[in-house]
Amino acid sequence: MNAKQFSEALSQIDGKYVEEALNYKKKAKKAGWINWGAMAACLLLIAGSLLALPETHSDSRGMIGQLVDNALSFAAPHDGRRVINKYNADSAGCYATPSPGEVTFTSQVWAAREKYAGKDVVFLLSFDIFKDDGRQITELSEEEQIGEYQRLIAAGYQLYLAECWTYQGEGERRYYTVVVGYFTESELSLFKGNPEYGYMFDFVTNGDGSGISVDEADMITGIPTNHS
């Protein structure tokens, strides 16, 4: 993406996408019973075949969990690493808005980090940014948010524009765009946040619960950065 292309994308973020991301509220998700039912049937057939293998192929039995795990994640590898773009945790909850200098994660992100601890993976996550305006903790303005994207890119983080969808009305899809990034476990545990801001990391999923993916061509590059 060259400077001209990014400038055009940036104008879209200012006018539409950032506003949508800030105001976006997750809708109730429709369960994809037919698709998931077919997938479950296929996995059961695979599991049955693996269990029927001779004892000398016991290592193949451990593939069942891997097959199920892989079936739930469709993102292409990034830099040779497996991408974790969703995770179904047993618990969900309400979260306090992070204060300046605080970096927080949803229960899904925490559970995924524990699950893949020590493994060569990257997490595809969105993040909300907050500040204390002297009266309350509030989200950044569009201009402030883009300025923070500038700083994070200059710090070496890879940020992308990702298209997602949710259900609305009578089940029709509504598409929206968010800024997401690829993060290693080390980058999450040592996140280089602005001490004046608080951050909340989460997975982004579509209306049917499927994880998102990004095109490398949608990486945000060529953005002017302030190194002062």
C-alpha positions in Angstrom: 0.0 0.0 0.0 1.6 3.3 -1.1 1.2 6.7 0.4 -1.6 7.7 -2.0 -3.5 4.4 -1.3 -3.1 4.8 2.4 -4.2 8.4 2.3 -7.4 7.2 0.6 -7.9 4.4 3.2 -7.1 6.9 5.9 -9.9 9.2 4.8 -12.3 6.2 4.9 -11.2 5.4 8.4 -11.8 9.0 9.5 -15.1 9.3 7.9 -16.6 5.8 8.3 -14.6 3.0 9.6 -13.3 4.4 12.8 -16.7 5.8 13.7 -18.2 2.3 13.0 -15.6 0.6 15.1 -16.1 3.0 18.0 -19.9 2.7 17.9 -20.1 -0.9 17.0 -22.0 -3.1 19.4 -22.1 -6.9 18.9 -25.4 -8.2 17.8 -26.9 -11.5 18.9 -25.4 -14.2 16.7 -27.3 -16.7 14.7 -26.1 -20.2 15.1 -25.0 -21.9 11.9 -26.6 -25.2 12.7 -26.4 -26.7 9.2 -22.7 -25.8 8.6 -21.5 -26.8 12.1 -23.6 -30.0 12.0 -21.9 -31.0 8.7 -18.5 -30.1 10.2 -19.2 -32.1 13.3 -20.2 -35.2 11.2 -17.0 -35.0 9.3 -14.9 -34.7 12.4 -16.7 -37.7 13.9 -15.9 -39.7 10.8 -12.2 -38.6 11.0 -12.1 -39.4 14.7 -13.6 -42.9 14.1 -11.0 -43.6 11.5 -8.2 -42.6 13.7 -9.4 -44.6 16.7 -9.6 -47.6 14.5 -5.9 -47.4 13.7 -3.5 -50.1 15.1 -1.9 -49.4 18.5 1.4 -48.8 16.7 -0.1 -45.6 15.4 -1.0 -44.2 18.8 0.5 -40.9 17.9 -2.2 -40.4 15.3 -4.8 -40.6 18.0 -3.5 -37.3 19.3 -4.3 -35.8 16.0 -8.0 -35.7 16.8 -7.7 -32.7 19.1 -5.4 -31.0 16.5 -7.9 -31.6 13.7 -10.8 -30.2 15.7 -8.7 -27.2 16.7 -7.6 -26.5 13.2 -11.2 -26.9 11.9 -12.2 -23.9 14.0 -9.5 -21.6 12.7 -9.3 -20.6 9.1 -6.7 -17.8 9.0 -3.6 -18.4 6.8 -0.2 -18.6 8.5 1.6 -15.3 9.1 5.4 -15.3 8.9 5.3 -19.0 9.0 3.4 -19.1 12.3 0.0 -20.4 13.0 -2.6 -17.6 13.4 -5.0 -17.7 16.4 -7.9 -15.6 15.2 -10.6 -16.8 17.7 -11.0 -18.8 20.9 -14.0 -20.1 22.7 -13.5 -19.7 26.4 -15.8 -21.3 29.0 -16.4 -18.0 30.6 -17.3 -14.5 29.5 -17.8 -11.5 31.6 -17.9 -7.7 32.0 -14.7 -5.8 32.0 -13.7 -2.6 33.7 -12.6 0.1 31.3 -8.8 0.1 31.4 -7.2 3.1 33.1 -4.2 5.0 31.6 -1.1 2.8 31.6 -3.2 -0.4 31.9 -3.3 -3.2 29.3 -6.2 -5.7 29.7 -7.5 -8.7 27.8 -10.9 -10.4 27.5 -11.3 -13.9 29.0 -11.1 -15.4 25.4 -7.7 -13.8 24.9 -6.4 -14.9 28.3 -7.6 -18.5 27.7 -6.0 -18.6 24.2 -2.7 -17.3 25.6 -2.7 -20.0 28.2 -3.6 -22.7 25.7 -0.8 -21.8 23.3 1.8 -20.8 25.9 5.3 -21.8 24.6 4.0 -22.5 21.0 5.1 -20.6 17.9 1.8 -18.8 17.2 0.6 -15.2 16.7 -2.7 -13.8 17.8 -4.9 -11.7 15.4 -6.5 -9.2 17.7 -8.3 -5.8 17.7 -7.8 -3.4 20.5 -9.8 -0.5 21.9 -7.9 2.6 23.3 -9.0 4.7 26.2 -7.9 7.9 28.0 -8.9 9.8 31.1 -10.3 13.1 30.0 -10.3 14.5 33.5 -13.9 13.5 34.2 -14.2 9.9 33.1 -12.4 7.2 31.1 -13.4 7.5 27.5 -12.4 6.2 24.1 -10.0 8.3 22.0 -11.3 10.6 19.3 -10.7 9.6 15.7 -7.7 11.9 15.3 -6.2 10.7 18.6 -6.8 7.1 17.6 -5.1 7.5 14.2 -2.2 9.2 16.0 -1.8 6.2 18.3 -1.8 3.9 15.2 1.1 6.0 13.9 3.0 5.5 17.1 2.4 1.8 17.3 3.5 1.3 13.6 6.6 3.3 14.3 7.2 1.0 17.3 7.2 -2.0 15.0 3.7 -3.4 15.3 1.9 -4.7 12.2 -1.5 -3.2 11.9 -4.1 -4.0 9.2 -7.6 -3.0 8.0 -9.9 -6.0 8.3 -13.4 -6.4 7.0 -15.9 -8.2 9.2 -19.7 -8.7 9.2 -22.5 -9.0 11.7 -26.2 -9.8 11.4 -28.8 -7.0 11.4 -32.5 -6.6 10.8 -34.0 -9.7 9.3 -30.7 -11.6 9.2 -29.0 -9.6 6.5 -25.3 -9.0 6.9 -23.8 -5.7 7.7 -20.1 -5.2 6.9 -17.8 -3.0 8.9 -14.0 -2.4 9.1 -11.7 -2.6 12.1 -8.0 -2.1 12.7 -6.3 -5.3 13.9 -2.8 -6.5 14.5 -0.7 -9.6 14.7 0.8 -10.0 18.1 3.1 -12.6 19.6 2.9 -13.7 23.2 6.0 -11.6 23.9 4.5 -8.5 22.3 1.3 -8.9 24.4 3.1 -9.4 27.7 5.5 -6.5 26.9 3.1 -4.3 25.0 4.6 -0.8 24.3 1.5 1.2 25.1 1.3 4.9 25.7 1.2 5.4 29.5 -1.5 8.0 28.9 -3.8 5.4 27.4 -5.4 2.2 28.4 -5.9 -0.8 26.1 -8.3 -3.6 25.8 -7.5 -6.6 23.5 -10.1 -8.9 22.0 -10.7 -11.3 19.1 -12.9 -10.1 16.3 -15.4 -12.6 15.0 -18.1 -12.5 12.3 -21.8 -12.8 13.0 -21.7 -16.6 12.7 -18.8 -16.8 15.2 -16.2 -17.5 12.6 -12.8 -15.9 12.9 -11.6 -13.2 10.6 -8.5 -13.1 8.4 -6.6 -10.2 6.8 -5.0 -9.7 3.4 -1.3 -8.8 3.6 -2.0 -6.1 1.0 -4.2 -4.4 3.7 -1.3 -3.8 6.0 -1.2 -0.1 7.1 2.1 1.3 5.8 3.4 4.5 4.4 1.8 6.4 7.2 3.6 9.6 8.4 5.1 9.0 11.8 6.3 11.5 14.4 9.6 10.4 15.9 10.0 13.5 18.2 
